[in-house]
Amino acid sequence: MEPSPKDGESAAAAEPSRGGTAPSSGVVVQVREKKGPLRAAIPYMPFPVAVICLFLNTFVPGLGTFVSAFTVLCGARTDLPDRHMCCVFWLNIAAALIQILTAIVMVGWIMSIFWGMDMVILASKYSVLVLPAPPLR
C-alpha cells in the first residue's frame, strides 16, 4: 500500500521521476491584470512624452497626469475603447486632481510617481507595437 501525497504535495511529485525531471502536464496558465477605470484611462503616449509626464509627476504631483489627459484629446489610445474620448479625458483630470489634493499627505505624490511609471511602461509597449521594422539590407 502506497502512502497518499500529503497536503501541498502533488501526485506528480509523489511518483518517481524518470531521468531526474518531473513529467510535464501540458497545462497553460494565463494571468491578466484587471484594471479599474482610472488605471485603464492612462493613455498610450509616445515614449518621450511619457518620460516628460513622469518627470513632471515626480516634481509636481498630478501635473504629468494633467498633461497626459490632453494627449487623449489628441488621439492617444487607452484601455477603455468603449468609452467616449471626453469621458476618458475627464477620468484623467480626476486622477490628476486626486494626486494634487492628496499630495499633502504624501499619498498623492507616491501615486503620481507610480502613475508616471505606468505611463512609461505603457509607452514602451506602445513603441514596440507601433514602430515599423528597420528595412532589410
A tleap script that builds the chain and sets N, CA, C and O, in Angstrom:
source leaprc.protein.ff14SB
mol = sequence {
  NMET GLU PRO SER PRO LYS ASP GLY GLU SER
  ALA ALA ALA ALA GLU PRO SER ARG GLY GLY
  THR ALA PRO SER SER GLY VAL VAL VAL GLN
  VAL ARG GLU LYS LYS GLY PRO LEU ARG ALA
  ALA ILE PRO TYR MET PRO PHE PRO VAL ALA
  VAL ILE CYS LEU PHE LEU ASN THR PHE VAL
  PRO GLY LEU GLY THR PHE VAL SER ALA PHE
  THR VAL LEU CYS GLY ALA ARG THR ASP LEU
  PRO ASP ARG HIE MET CYS CYS VAL PHE TRP
  LEU ASN ILE ALA ALA ALA LEU ILE GLN ILE
  LEU THR ALA ILE VAL MET VAL GLY TRP ILE
  MET SER ILE PHE TRP GLY MET ASP MET VAL
  ILE LEU ALA SER LYS TYR SER VAL LEU VAL
  LEU PRO ALA PRO PRO LEU CARG
}
set mol.1.N position { 0.837 -1.173 0.000 }
set mol.1.CA position { 0.000 0.000 0.000 }
set mol.1.C position { 0.886 1.241 0.000 }
set mol.1.O position { 1.745 1.405 0.867 }
set mol.2.N position { 0.663 2.132 -1.003 }
set mol.2.CA position { 1.467 3.344 -1.114 }
set mol.2.C position { 0.857 4.457 -0.274 }
set mol.2.O position { -0.364 4.573 -0.169 }
set mol.3.N position { 1.715 5.267 0.318 }
set mol.3.CA position { 1.177 6.404 1.064 }
set mol.3.C position { 0.640 7.450 0.097 }
set mol.3.O position { 1.226 7.692 -0.958 }
set mol.4.N position { -0.480 8.069 0.465 }
set mol.4.CA position { -1.048 9.124 -0.388 }
set mol.4.C position { -0.252 10.404 -0.210 }
set mol.4.O position { 0.341 10.621 0.847 }
set mol.5.N position { -0.229 11.269 -1.243 }
set mol.5.CA position { 0.524 12.519 -1.122 }
set mol.5.C position { -0.075 13.392 -0.022 }
set mol.5.O position { -1.294 13.463 0.139 }
set mol.6.N position { 0.793 14.047 0.722 }
set mol.6.CA position { 0.357 14.937 1.794 }
set mol.6.C position { -0.185 16.234 1.213 }
set mol.6.O position { -0.057 16.501 0.018 }
set mol.7.N position { -0.797 17.040 2.089 }
set mol.7.CA position { -1.264 18.358 1.648 }
set mol.7.C position { -0.074 19.153 1.155 }
set mol.7.O position { 0.976 19.166 1.797 }
set mol.8.N position { -0.229 19.811 0.033 }
set mol.8.CA position { 0.842 20.621 -0.529 }
set mol.8.C position { 1.701 19.845 -1.518 }
set mol.8.O position { 2.434 20.450 -2.301 }
set mol.9.N position { 1.624 18.508 -1.498 }
set mol.9.CA position { 2.376 17.724 -2.466 }
set mol.9.C position { 1.429 17.326 -3.584 }
set mol.9.O position { 0.248 17.077 -3.345 }
set mol.10.N position { 1.932 17.268 -4.768 }
set mol.10.CA position { 1.102 16.840 -5.891 }
set mol.10.C position { 1.333 15.364 -6.161 }
set mol.10.O position { 2.317 14.777 -5.710 }
set mol.11.N position { 0.435 14.794 -6.884 }
set mol.11.CA position { 0.565 13.384 -7.247 }
set mol.11.C position { 1.791 13.170 -8.123 }
set mol.11.O position { 2.443 12.130 -8.034 }
set mol.12.N position { 2.109 14.144 -8.964 }
set mol.12.CA position { 3.280 14.033 -9.833 }
set mol.12.C position { 4.556 14.046 -9.021 }
set mol.12.O position { 5.528 13.384 -9.386 }
set mol.13.N position { 4.573 14.794 -7.917 }
set mol.13.CA position { 5.770 14.855 -7.090 }
set mol.13.C position { 5.946 13.556 -6.315 }
set mol.13.O position { 7.068 13.189 -5.966 }
set mol.14.N position { 4.841 12.853 -6.044 }
set mol.14.CA position { 4.918 11.608 -5.291 }
set mol.14.C position { 5.427 10.469 -6.159 }
set mol.14.O position { 6.024 9.523 -5.646 }
set mol.15.N position { 5.197 10.546 -7.482 }
set mol.15.CA position { 5.658 9.499 -8.384 }
set mol.15.C position { 7.149 9.630 -8.608 }
set mol.15.O position { 7.680 10.741 -8.635 }
set mol.16.N position { 7.825 8.517 -8.767 }
set mol.16.CA position { 9.247 8.614 -9.089 }
set mol.16.C position { 9.415 9.157 -10.504 }
set mol.16.O position { 8.713 8.735 -11.423 }
set mol.17.N position { 10.321 10.069 -10.673 }
set mol.17.CA position { 10.511 10.683 -11.989 }
set mol.17.C position { 11.599 9.962 -12.756 }
set mol.17.O position { 12.511 9.382 -12.167 }
set mol.18.N position { 11.498 10.001 -14.060 }
set mol.18.CA position { 12.470 9.364 -14.930 }
set mol.18.C position { 13.479 10.403 -15.379 }
set mol.18.O position { 13.101 11.478 -15.844 }
set mol.19.N position { 14.718 10.101 -15.249 }
set mol.19.CA position { 15.753 10.986 -15.736 }
set mol.19.C position { 15.944 12.224 -14.865 }
set mol.19.O position { 16.620 13.162 -15.287 }
set mol.20.N position { 15.380 12.255 -13.686 }
set mol.20.CA position { 15.596 13.380 -12.789 }
set mol.20.C position { 14.673 14.555 -13.021 }
set mol.20.O position { 14.796 15.560 -12.320 }
set mol.21.N position { 13.756 14.483 -13.967 }
set mol.21.CA position { 12.833 15.593 -14.210 }
set mol.21.C position { 11.405 15.106 -14.075 }
set mol.21.O position { 11.093 13.955 -14.377 }
set mol.22.N position { 10.550 15.991 -13.620 }
set mol.22.CA position { 9.135 15.649 -13.477 }
set mol.22.C position { 8.452 15.746 -14.832 }
set mol.22.O position { 8.809 16.606 -15.636 }
set mol.23.N position { 7.485 14.891 -15.103 }
set mol.23.CA position { 6.786 14.961 -16.386 }
set mol.23.C position { 5.966 16.243 -16.491 }
set mol.23.O position { 5.444 16.738 -15.492 }
set mol.24.N position { 5.858 16.765 -17.685 }
set mol.24.CA position { 5.099 17.988 -17.928 }
set mol.24.C position { 3.623 17.655 -18.072 }
set mol.24.O position { 3.257 16.683 -18.733 }
set mol.25.N position { 2.782 18.465 -17.451 }
set mol.25.CA position { 1.343 18.184 -17.517 }
set mol.25.C position { 0.684 18.853 -18.713 }
set mol.25.O position { -0.430 18.480 -19.083 }
set mol.26.N position { 1.345 19.837 -19.332 }
set mol.26.CA position { 0.783 20.485 -20.505 }
set mol.26.C position { -0.273 21.523 -20.193 }
set mol.26.O position { -1.036 21.905 -21.080 }
set mol.27.N position { -0.339 21.990 -18.955 }
set mol.27.CA position { -1.333 22.987 -18.571 }
set mol.27.C position { -0.745 24.373 -18.774 }
set mol.27.O position { 0.364 24.654 -18.319 }
set mol.28.N position { -1.477 25.231 -19.450 }
set mol.28.CA position { -1.049 26.602 -19.682 }
set mol.28.C position { -1.884 27.515 -18.792 }
set mol.28.O position { -3.113 27.459 -18.810 }
set mol.29.N position { -1.211 28.351 -18.021 }
set mol.29.CA position { -1.894 29.286 -17.138 }
set mol.29.C position { -1.684 30.683 -17.696 }
set mol.29.O position { -0.556 31.074 -17.996 }
set mol.30.N position { -2.747 31.421 -17.832 }
set mol.30.CA position { -2.669 32.787 -18.342 }
set mol.30.C position { -3.132 33.739 -17.252 }
set mol.30.O position { -4.186 33.538 -16.649 }
set mol.31.N position { -2.340 34.780 -17.001 }
set mol.31.CA position { -2.662 35.766 -15.985 }
set mol.31.C position { -2.898 37.095 -16.679 }
set mol.31.O position { -2.054 37.568 -17.440 }
set mol.32.N position { -4.044 37.691 -16.413 }
set mol.32.CA position { -4.353 39.001 -16.981 }
set mol.32.C position { -4.684 39.961 -15.854 }
set mol.32.O position { -5.420 39.629 -14.926 }
set mol.33.N position { -4.126 41.155 -15.953 }
set mol.33.CA position { -4.359 42.163 -14.939 }
set mol.33.C position { -5.703 42.840 -15.200 }
set mol.33.O position { -5.993 43.256 -16.321 }
set mol.34.N position { -6.506 42.942 -14.165 }
set mol.34.CA position { -7.774 43.640 -14.293 }
set mol.34.C position { -7.564 45.060 -13.786 }
set mol.34.O position { -7.201 45.272 -12.629 }
set mol.35.N position { -7.797 46.021 -14.658 }
set mol.35.CA position { -7.576 47.418 -14.317 }
set mol.35.C position { -8.897 48.095 -13.995 }
set mol.35.O position { -9.926 47.803 -14.604 }
set mol.36.N position { -8.854 49.000 -13.032 }
set mol.36.CA position { -10.008 49.830 -12.736 }
set mol.36.C position { -10.140 50.914 -13.784 }
set mol.36.O position { -9.253 51.058 -14.626 }
set mol.37.N position { -11.233 51.693 -13.762 }
set mol.37.CA position { -11.429 52.702 -14.803 }
set mol.37.C position { -10.368 53.805 -14.802 }
set mol.37.O position { -9.984 54.279 -15.872 }
set mol.38.N position { -9.890 54.221 -13.639 }
set mol.38.CA position { -8.854 55.257 -13.620 }
set mol.38.C position { -7.551 54.730 -14.199 }
set mol.38.O position { -6.904 55.411 -14.995 }
set mol.39.N position { -7.164 53.533 -13.808 }
set mol.39.CA position { -5.916 52.954 -14.299 }
set mol.39.C position { -6.016 52.637 -15.791 }
set mol.39.O position { -5.035 52.798 -16.518 }
set mol.40.N position { -7.169 52.194 -16.253 }
set mol.40.CA position { -7.346 51.874 -17.670 }
set mol.40.C position { -7.400 53.128 -18.534 }
set mol.40.O position { -7.250 53.047 -19.753 }
set mol.41.N position { -7.614 54.286 -17.913 }
set mol.41.CA position { -7.691 55.540 -18.667 }
set mol.41.C position { -6.315 56.128 -18.972 }
set mol.41.O position { -6.226 57.135 -19.675 }
set mol.42.N position { -5.247 55.527 -18.463 }
set mol.42.CA position { -3.903 56.035 -18.754 }
set mol.42.C position { -3.643 55.860 -20.245 }
set mol.42.O position { -3.748 54.750 -20.765 }
set mol.43.N position { -3.300 56.958 -20.946 }
set mol.43.CA position { -3.122 56.864 -22.400 }
set mol.43.C position { -1.786 56.244 -22.798 }
set mol.43.O position { -0.793 56.350 -22.079 }
set mol.44.N position { -1.786 55.593 -23.962 }
set mol.44.CA position { -0.572 55.091 -24.587 }
set mol.44.C position { 0.023 56.250 -25.374 }
set mol.44.O position { -0.479 56.616 -26.436 }
set mol.45.N position { 1.098 56.823 -24.843 }
set mol.45.CA position { 1.709 58.007 -25.449 }
set mol.45.C position { 3.040 57.642 -26.093 }
set mol.45.O position { 3.581 56.567 -25.833 }
set mol.46.N position { 3.570 58.530 -26.931 }
set mol.46.CA position { 4.943 58.321 -27.405 }
set mol.46.C position { 5.907 58.329 -26.213 }
set mol.46.O position { 5.663 59.014 -25.219 }
set mol.47.N position { 6.987 57.575 -26.314 }
set mol.47.CA position { 7.902 57.398 -25.192 }
set mol.47.C position { 8.446 58.719 -24.628 }
set mol.47.O position { 8.450 58.885 -23.408 }
set mol.48.N position { 8.909 59.670 -25.465 }
set mol.48.CA position { 9.427 60.926 -24.893 }
set mol.48.C position { 8.369 61.704 -24.107 }
set mol.48.O position { 8.685 62.317 -23.087 }
set mol.49.N position { 7.140 61.685 -24.563 }
set mol.49.CA position { 6.068 62.391 -23.854 }
set mol.49.C position { 5.800 61.720 -22.508 }
set mol.49.O position { 5.563 62.400 -21.510 }
set mol.50.N position { 5.837 60.394 -22.478 }
set mol.50.CA position { 5.625 59.664 -21.229 }
set mol.50.C position { 6.739 59.957 -20.223 }
set mol.50.O position { 6.476 60.081 -19.027 }
set mol.51.N position { 7.972 60.067 -20.698 }
set mol.51.CA position { 9.090 60.378 -19.809 }
set mol.51.C position { 8.936 61.793 -19.253 }
set mol.51.O position { 9.217 62.029 -18.078 }
set mol.52.N position { 8.495 62.727 -20.079 }
set mol.52.CA position { 8.254 64.102 -19.603 }
set mol.52.C position { 7.146 64.105 -18.548 }
set mol.52.O position { 7.253 64.804 -17.540 }
set mol.53.N position { 6.090 63.334 -18.772 }
set mol.53.CA position { 4.996 63.250 -17.792 }
set mol.53.C position { 5.480 62.629 -16.489 }
set mol.53.O position { 5.075 63.069 -15.413 }
set mol.54.N position { 6.340 61.613 -16.563 }
set mol.54.CA position { 6.915 61.025 -15.348 }
set mol.54.C position { 7.743 62.064 -14.608 }
set mol.54.O position { 7.646 62.171 -13.386 }
set mol.55.N position { 8.554 62.828 -15.327 }
set mol.55.CA position { 9.368 63.872 -14.723 }
set mol.55.C position { 8.480 64.912 -14.032 }
set mol.55.O position { 8.749 65.310 -12.898 }
set mol.56.N position { 7.418 65.349 -14.724 }
set mol.56.CA position { 6.505 66.330 -14.134 }
set mol.56.C position { 5.802 65.759 -12.902 }
set mol.56.O position { 5.664 66.451 -11.894 }
set mol.57.N position { 5.364 64.515 -12.975 }
set mol.57.CA position { 4.689 63.884 -11.836 }
set mol.57.C position { 5.621 63.707 -10.648 }
set mol.57.O position { 5.171 63.711 -9.502 }
set mol.58.N position { 6.914 63.551 -10.906 }
set mol.58.CA position { 7.869 63.367 -9.818 }
set mol.58.C position { 8.063 64.656 -9.027 }
set mol.58.O position { 8.186 64.616 -7.802 }
set mol.59.N position { 8.090 65.791 -9.705 }
set mol.59.CA position { 8.394 67.046 -9.030 }
set mol.59.C position { 7.166 67.894 -8.710 }
set mol.59.O position { 7.196 68.674 -7.759 }
set mol.60.N position { 6.095 67.761 -9.476 }
set mol.60.CA position { 4.833 68.454 -9.185 }
set mol.60.C position { 3.724 67.415 -9.307 }
set mol.60.O position { 3.236 67.162 -10.408 }
set mol.61.N position { 3.321 66.812 -8.195 }
set mol.61.CA position { 2.340 65.724 -8.247 }
set mol.61.C position { 1.074 66.101 -9.004 }
set mol.61.O position { 0.451 67.123 -8.718 }
set mol.62.N position { 0.699 65.266 -9.974 }
set mol.62.CA position { -0.520 65.467 -10.744 }
set mol.62.C position { -0.334 66.244 -12.032 }
set mol.62.O position { -1.196 66.186 -12.909 }
set mol.63.N position { 0.770 66.972 -12.172 }
set mol.63.CA position { 0.957 67.791 -13.374 }
set mol.63.C position { 1.158 66.922 -14.622 }
set mol.63.O position { 0.601 67.222 -15.678 }
set mol.64.N position { 1.937 65.865 -14.508 }
set mol.64.CA position { 2.137 64.976 -15.651 }
set mol.64.C position { 0.861 64.243 -16.031 }
set mol.64.O position { 0.604 64.002 -17.211 }
set mol.65.N position { 0.064 63.888 -15.033 }
set mol.65.CA position { -1.217 63.235 -15.307 }
set mol.65.C position { -2.165 64.215 -15.988 }
set mol.65.O position { -2.930 63.836 -16.876 }
set mol.66.N position { -2.111 65.472 -15.568 }
set mol.66.CA position { -2.927 66.515 -16.188 }
set mol.66.C position { -2.529 66.699 -17.657 }
set mol.66.O position { -3.394 66.818 -18.525 }
set mol.67.N position { -1.234 66.721 -17.931 }
set mol.67.CA position { -0.751 66.859 -19.311 }
set mol.67.C position { -1.159 65.632 -20.140 }
set mol.67.O position { -1.535 65.761 -21.305 }
set mol.68.N position { -1.080 64.449 -19.529 }
set mol.68.CA position { -1.428 63.235 -20.267 }
set mol.68.C position { -2.912 63.198 -20.634 }
set mol.68.O position { -3.294 62.550 -21.608 }
set mol.69.N position { -3.737 63.882 -19.869 }
set mol.69.CA position { -5.169 63.933 -20.197 }
set mol.69.C position { -5.382 64.581 -21.565 }
set mol.69.O position { -6.288 64.194 -22.303 }
set mol.70.N position { -4.563 65.551 -21.894 }
set mol.70.CA position { -4.717 66.235 -23.173 }
set mol.70.C position { -4.223 65.390 -24.346 }
set mol.70.O position { -4.610 65.633 -25.489 }
set mol.71.N position { -3.368 64.395 -24.073 }
set mol.71.CA position { -2.964 63.504 -25.160 }
set mol.71.C position { -4.133 62.618 -25.597 }
set mol.71.O position { -4.178 62.148 -26.734 }
set mol.72.N position { -5.074 62.398 -24.683 }
set mol.72.CA position { -6.274 61.638 -25.053 }
set mol.72.C position { -7.072 62.420 -26.091 }
set mol.72.O position { -7.597 61.846 -27.045 }
set mol.73.N position { -7.158 63.739 -25.896 }
set mol.73.CA position { -7.869 64.577 -26.866 }
set mol.73.C position { -7.140 64.645 -28.201 }
set mol.73.O position { -7.744 64.944 -29.231 }
set mol.74.N position { -5.826 64.364 -28.179 }
set mol.74.CA position { -5.038 64.354 -29.415 }
set mol.74.C position { -5.040 62.985 -30.089 }
set mol.74.O position { -4.370 62.797 -31.104 }
set mol.75.N position { -5.779 62.036 -29.540 }
set mol.75.CA position { -5.929 60.738 -30.194 }
set mol.75.C position { -5.171 59.592 -29.569 }
set mol.75.O position { -5.096 58.517 -30.163 }
set mol.76.N position { -4.600 59.785 -28.376 }
set mol.76.CA position { -3.890 58.680 -27.728 }
set mol.76.C position { -4.881 57.583 -27.350 }
set mol.76.O position { -5.985 57.861 -26.882 }
set mol.77.N position { -4.474 56.344 -27.559 }
set mol.77.CA position { -5.311 55.178 -27.276 }
set mol.77.C position { -5.237 54.838 -25.791 }
set mol.77.O position { -4.213 55.067 -25.148 }
set mol.78.N position { -6.325 54.293 -25.249 }
set mol.78.CA position { -6.359 53.830 -23.864 }
set mol.78.C position { -6.926 52.414 -23.814 }
set mol.78.O position { -7.280 51.841 -24.845 }
set mol.79.N position { -7.007 51.861 -22.619 }
set mol.79.CA position { -7.596 50.533 -22.452 }
set mol.79.C position { -9.103 50.613 -22.220 }
set mol.79.O position { -9.714 49.640 -21.777 }
set mol.80.N position { -9.702 51.760 -22.516 }
set mol.80.CA position { -11.155 51.946 -22.423 }
set mol.80.C position { -11.720 52.283 -23.802 }
set mol.80.O position { -12.159 53.411 -24.025 }
set mol.81.N position { -11.716 51.320 -24.733 }
set mol.81.CA position { -12.164 51.630 -26.090 }
set mol.81.C position { -13.664 51.893 -26.191 }
set mol.81.O position { -14.115 52.534 -27.140 }
set mol.82.N position { -14.440 51.405 -25.223 }
set mol.82.CA position { -15.889 51.579 -25.297 }
set mol.82.C position { -16.352 52.914 -24.723 }
set mol.82.O position { -17.526 53.262 -24.849 }
set mol.83.N position { -15.452 53.664 -24.096 }
set mol.83.CA position { -15.814 54.967 -23.529 }
set mol.83.C position { -15.487 56.073 -24.514 }
set mol.83.O position { -14.565 55.946 -25.319 }
set mol.84.N position { -16.246 57.160 -24.447 }
set mol.84.CA position { -16.016 58.307 -25.321 }
set mol.84.C position { -14.732 59.025 -24.902 }
set mol.84.O position { -14.322 58.970 -23.743 }
set mol.85.N position { -14.117 59.688 -25.853 }
set mol.85.CA position { -12.869 60.397 -25.628 }
set mol.85.C position { -12.980 61.419 -24.493 }
set mol.85.O position { -12.062 61.552 -23.683 }
set mol.86.N position { -14.097 62.136 -24.436 }
set mol.86.CA position { -14.277 63.148 -23.388 }
set mol.86.C position { -14.379 62.509 -22.009 }
set mol.86.O position { -13.888 63.073 -21.031 }
set mol.87.N position { -15.004 61.348 -21.917 }
set mol.87.CA position { -15.119 60.632 -20.642 }
set mol.87.C position { -13.733 60.211 -20.153 }
set mol.87.O position { -13.425 60.350 -18.969 }
set mol.88.N position { -12.904 59.704 -21.048 }
set mol.88.CA position { -11.553 59.288 -20.682 }
set mol.88.C position { -10.719 60.506 -20.294 }
set mol.88.O position { -9.902 60.431 -19.376 }
set mol.89.N position { -10.922 61.628 -20.987 }
set mol.89.CA position { -10.237 62.874 -20.635 }
set mol.89.C position { -10.571 63.269 -19.203 }
set mol.89.O position { -9.672 63.590 -18.426 }
set mol.90.N position { -11.845 63.251 -18.847 }
set mol.90.CA position { -12.268 63.657 -17.500 }
set mol.90.C position { -11.815 62.652 -16.440 }
set mol.90.O position { -11.578 63.042 -15.297 }
set mol.91.N position { -11.690 61.387 -16.785 }
set mol.91.CA position { -11.139 60.415 -15.848 }
set mol.91.C position { -9.671 60.744 -15.526 }
set mol.91.O position { -9.243 60.630 -14.377 }
set mol.92.N position { -8.919 61.147 -16.536 }
set mol.92.CA position { -7.530 61.542 -16.315 }
set mol.92.C position { -7.433 62.831 -15.509 }
set mol.92.O position { -6.552 62.965 -14.660 }
set mol.93.N position { -8.327 63.774 -15.765 }
set mol.93.CA position { -8.353 65.011 -14.974 }
set mol.93.C position { -8.679 64.679 -13.518 }
set mol.93.O position { -8.085 65.249 -12.603 }
set mol.94.N position { -9.625 63.754 -13.299 }
set mol.94.CA position { -9.975 63.346 -11.931 }
set mol.94.C position { -8.781 62.696 -11.239 }
set mol.94.O position { -8.539 62.950 -10.059 }
set mol.95.N position { -8.031 61.860 -11.959 }
set mol.95.CA position { -6.839 61.238 -11.377 }
set mol.95.C position { -5.802 62.296 -11.005 }
set mol.95.O position { -5.160 62.200 -9.959 }
set mol.96.N position { -5.639 63.304 -11.860 }
set mol.96.CA position { -4.700 64.393 -11.567 }
set mol.96.C position { -5.137 65.168 -10.328 }
set mol.96.O position { -4.307 65.508 -9.485 }
set mol.97.N position { -6.428 65.448 -10.213 }
set mol.97.CA position { -6.928 66.174 -9.038 }
set mol.97.C position { -6.751 65.360 -7.760 }
set mol.97.O position { -6.401 65.912 -6.717 }
set mol.98.N position { -6.987 64.073 -7.832 }
set mol.98.CA position { -6.770 63.210 -6.672 }
set mol.98.C position { -5.302 63.255 -6.249 }
set mol.98.O position { -4.991 63.328 -5.060 }
set mol.99.N position { -4.410 63.212 -7.228 }
set mol.99.CA position { -2.983 63.254 -6.925 }
set mol.99.C position { -2.587 64.588 -6.307 }
set mol.99.O position { -1.801 64.624 -5.360 }
set mol.100.N position { -3.126 65.685 -6.837 }
set mol.100.CA position { -2.795 67.012 -6.322 }
set mol.100.C position { -3.328 67.192 -4.901 }
set mol.100.O position { -2.612 67.667 -4.019 }
set mol.101.N position { -4.584 66.811 -4.685 }
set mol.101.CA position { -5.213 67.046 -3.386 }
set mol.101.C position { -4.663 66.148 -2.284 }
set mol.101.O position { -4.665 66.541 -1.118 }
set mol.102.N position { -4.195 64.960 -2.626 }
set mol.102.CA position { -3.667 64.063 -1.602 }
set mol.102.C position { -2.140 64.112 -1.505 }
set mol.102.O position { -1.545 63.342 -0.751 }
set mol.103.N position { -1.505 65.005 -2.257 }
set mol.103.CA position { -0.041 65.139 -2.196 }
set mol.103.C position { 0.407 65.687 -0.851 }
set mol.103.O position { 1.549 65.475 -0.443 }
set mol.104.N position { -0.470 66.382 -0.166 }
set mol.104.CA position { -0.126 66.964 1.132 }
set mol.104.C position { 0.258 65.871 2.129 }
set mol.104.O position { 1.153 66.068 2.951 }
set mol.105.N position { -0.408 64.730 2.062 }
set mol.105.CA position { -0.118 63.630 2.984 }
set mol.105.C position { 0.749 62.551 2.321 }
set mol.105.O position { 0.763 61.410 2.782 }
set mol.106.N position { 1.457 62.891 1.268 }
set mol.106.CA position { 2.399 62.045 0.543 }
set mol.106.C position { 1.741 60.933 -0.280 }
set mol.106.O position { 2.401 60.348 -1.139 }
set mol.107.N position { 0.484 60.629 -0.049 }
set mol.107.CA position { -0.181 59.571 -0.808 }
set mol.107.C position { -0.268 59.958 -2.286 }
set mol.107.O position { 0.025 59.147 -3.165 }
set mol.108.N position { -0.672 61.199 -2.551 }
set mol.108.CA position { -0.805 61.672 -3.923 }
set mol.108.C position { 0.523 61.735 -4.652 }
set mol.108.O position { 0.590 61.473 -5.853 }
set mol.109.N position { 1.587 62.084 -3.925 }
set mol.109.CA position { 2.897 62.167 -4.545 }
set mol.109.C position { 3.369 60.774 -4.961 }
set mol.109.O position { 3.880 60.593 -6.067 }
set mol.110.N position { 3.197 59.794 -4.079 }
set mol.110.CA position { 3.581 58.422 -4.405 }
set mol.110.C position { 2.716 57.894 -5.550 }
set mol.110.O position { 3.219 57.257 -6.475 }
set mol.111.N position { 1.416 58.166 -5.477 }
set mol.111.CA position { 0.507 57.746 -6.553 }
set mol.111.C position { 0.921 58.389 -7.870 }
set mol.111.O position { 0.886 57.747 -8.919 }
set mol.112.N position { 1.310 59.650 -7.812 }
set mol.112.CA position { 1.704 60.382 -9.010 }
set mol.112.C position { 2.950 59.777 -9.649 }
set mol.112.O position { 3.032 59.665 -10.872 }
set mol.113.N position { 3.915 59.390 -8.827 }
set mol.113.CA position { 5.142 58.781 -9.354 }
set mol.113.C position { 4.833 57.423 -9.979 }
set mol.113.O position { 5.329 57.108 -11.060 }
set mol.114.N position { 4.013 56.619 -9.298 }
set mol.114.CA position { 3.641 55.315 -9.868 }
set mol.114.C position { 2.830 55.490 -11.154 }
set mol.114.O position { 2.967 54.702 -12.090 }
set mol.115.N position { 1.993 56.514 -11.196 }
set mol.115.CA position { 1.204 56.799 -12.398 }
set mol.115.C position { 2.139 57.112 -13.565 }
set mol.115.O position { 1.946 56.618 -14.676 }
set mol.116.N position { 3.158 57.943 -13.301 }
set mol.116.CA position { 4.139 58.276 -14.332 }
set mol.116.C position { 4.926 57.062 -14.789 }
set mol.116.O position { 5.230 56.927 -15.974 }
set mol.117.N position { 5.262 56.168 -13.848 }
set mol.117.CA position { 5.968 54.937 -14.227 }
set mol.117.C position { 5.078 54.062 -15.101 }
set mol.117.O position { 5.560 53.441 -16.049 }
set mol.118.N position { 3.791 54.007 -14.796 }
set mol.118.CA position { 2.865 53.252 -15.648 }
set mol.118.C position { 2.789 53.855 -17.044 }
set mol.118.O position { 2.691 53.127 -18.032 }
set mol.119.N position { 2.833 55.186 -17.131 }
set mol.119.CA position { 2.822 55.842 -18.446 }
set mol.119.C position { 4.038 55.424 -19.268 }
set mol.119.O position { 3.922 55.149 -20.462 }
set mol.120.N position { 5.195 55.379 -18.630 }
set mol.120.CA position { 6.421 54.998 -19.335 }
set mol.120.C position { 6.365 53.517 -19.744 }
set mol.120.O position { 6.783 53.165 -20.846 }
set mol.121.N position { 5.853 52.658 -18.866 }
set mol.121.CA position { 5.734 51.238 -19.198 }
set mol.121.C position { 4.791 51.047 -20.384 }
set mol.121.O position { 5.099 50.296 -21.309 }
set mol.122.N position { 3.636 51.731 -20.359 }
set mol.122.CA position { 2.696 51.630 -21.477 }
set mol.122.C position { 3.302 52.192 -22.756 }
set mol.122.O position { 3.087 51.647 -23.839 }
set mol.123.N position { 4.063 53.284 -22.637 }
set mol.123.CA position { 4.692 53.879 -23.819 }
set mol.123.C position { 5.738 52.951 -24.412 }
set mol.123.O position { 5.890 52.887 -25.632 }
set mol.124.N position { 6.466 52.227 -23.557 }
set mol.124.CA position { 7.471 51.300 -24.092 }
set mol.124.C position { 6.792 50.146 -24.817 }
set mol.124.O position { 7.295 49.688 -25.843 }
set mol.125.N position { 5.660 49.667 -24.305 }
set mol.125.CA position { 4.903 48.629 -25.007 }
set mol.125.C position { 4.330 49.175 -26.304 }
set mol.125.O position { 4.326 48.483 -27.322 }
set mol.126.N position { 3.847 50.409 -26.275 }
set mol.126.CA position { 3.257 51.040 -27.447 }
set mol.126.C position { 4.301 51.240 -28.534 }
set mol.126.O position { 4.022 51.003 -29.709 }
set mol.127.N position { 5.504 51.675 -28.156 }
set mol.127.CA position { 6.532 51.930 -29.167 }
set mol.127.C position { 6.986 50.632 -29.820 }
set mol.127.O position { 7.361 50.633 -30.993 }
set mol.128.N position { 6.959 49.523 -29.081 }
set mol.128.CA position { 7.324 48.234 -29.657 }
set mol.128.C position { 6.260 47.795 -30.655 }
set mol.128.O position { 6.583 47.210 -31.689 }
set mol.129.N position { 5.001 48.070 -30.354 }
set mol.129.CA position { 3.914 47.641 -31.227 }
set mol.129.C position { 3.766 48.518 -32.456 }
set mol.129.O position { 3.330 48.032 -33.500 }
set mol.130.N position { 4.114 49.795 -32.367 }
set mol.130.CA position { 3.809 50.747 -33.442 }
set mol.130.C position { 4.977 50.949 -34.400 }
set mol.130.O position { 4.764 51.119 -35.600 }
set mol.131.N position { 6.194 50.934 -33.896 }
set mol.131.CA position { 7.339 51.252 -34.753 }
set mol.131.C position { 7.530 50.165 -35.810 }
set mol.131.O position { 7.499 48.976 -35.495 }
set mol.132.N position { 7.726 50.574 -37.057 }
set mol.132.CA position { 7.956 49.576 -38.114 }
set mol.132.C position { 9.347 48.961 -37.969 }
set mol.132.O position { 10.241 49.542 -37.354 }
set mol.133.N position { 9.502 47.804 -38.534 }
set mol.133.CA position { 10.795 47.127 -38.509 }
set mol.133.C position { 11.757 47.861 -39.429 }
set mol.133.O position { 11.336 48.428 -40.437 }
set mol.134.N position { 13.053 47.858 -39.092 }
set mol.134.CA position { 14.030 48.518 -39.972 }
set mol.134.C position { 14.102 47.800 -41.314 }
set mol.134.O position { 13.858 46.596 -41.383 }
set mol.135.N position { 14.432 48.522 -42.378 }
set mol.135.CA position { 14.500 47.891 -43.709 }
set mol.135.C position { 15.642 46.873 -43.764 }
set mol.135.O position { 16.680 47.046 -43.126 }
set mol.136.N position { 15.426 45.818 -44.537 }
set mol.136.CA position { 16.449 44.795 -44.707 }
set mol.136.C position { 17.457 45.249 -45.742 }
set mol.136.O position { 17.108 45.931 -46.705 }
set mol.137.N position { 18.705 44.869 -45.541 }
set mol.137.CA position { 19.756 45.286 -46.481 }
set mol.137.C position { 20.238 44.122 -47.278 }
set mol.137.O position { 21.122 44.274 -48.121 }
savepdb mol mol.pdb
quit
